Amino acid sequence: MQAFAEQYLVPAQLVLAMLGMGATLRVEDFAQVARHPTGVLLGLTLQLVMVPLLGVALTLAFGLTPGFAVGMLLIASVPGGAISNLLTFLGKGNVPLSIAVTVVSTFGCALTAPIVLRLFASEFLPADFALPIGRLAVEIAAYLIAPLLVGMVIQRVWPKHAQAVCDWSVRLSILAIVLIAGSSLGTGRIKPFDYGIVPPLAVITYATIHAYATPHLLRAIGRTDPDQIALAVEVTVRNSSIALLLVGRFFPGAPEQAQVLYVCLLYAGVATPIVLPLLYLHRRGFSPALGRARRPS
């Protein structure tokens, strides 16, 4: 079931999510992002600077051993995941900004990830280490841009059917997420306390700081609530599939490799639940910067 989920359900979930969101978007929405690129630049800065620095800081603060430390740095180095776009949509955030940051930061991380890992984990890094840029490009084209464009065409050509396409695509995408989560839990690969309390505490702290500190930081520099949702979700929900693809490059055949895998799987499992309260609050009319008045677009 796990292999079926990874091979079929994950791509189907991404395609359905982007198709559904595309059916609600217009070219003008992305033109607006292009005319005001500050949001994308902020998202890129958060992804390429804040996320890795926080990962390094928490690795040191929790005194993580090499396997767990490399796992944290690996999560810190990979880009945000495409599921962040769907979560932003469900939380009524700035979806065009979220999609733009996903695309730009994915290619940005392809350049910065090897630098971060060589700086802080060089002794565990293979000499030929590099992110799979070709695979990233194919995934963005096939699972993000293509279905998004199809949805936008539907919205433009058949506007009466666009809402139905959106509703059913998003519902099926959420169903796929539930099935994927169920298959992962069913394998028994995620056992949070197999290594004691410190590693899971570090992972949960990492995701929580991203989710709940980012809106306050963005609020302080004047970003709207929809922007706060988009960027907070973007930096919290990482592209765990890329991280898992790279796990085998570290500590091959050694016990530490299981620790790297543990961190990647656990982060993938906790990141989405951690951001859900932010999405709920925003949908209910509250600011994601907790305790602050609403700042709409």
Secondary structure by P-SEA (a helix, b strand, c coil): caaaaaccaaaaaaaaaaaaaaaaccaaaaaaaaacaaaaaaaaaaaacaaaaaaaaaaaaacccaaaaaaaaaaaccccccaaaaaaaaaccaaaaaaaaaaaaaaaaaacaaaaaaaccccccccccccaaaaaaaaaacccaaaaaaaaaaaaccccaaaaaaaaaaaaaaaaaaaaaaaaaaacccccccccccaaaaaaaaaaaaacaaaaaaaaacccaaaaaaaaaaacccaaaaaaaaccccccccaaaaaaaaaaaaaaacccccaaaaaaaaaaccccccccccccc
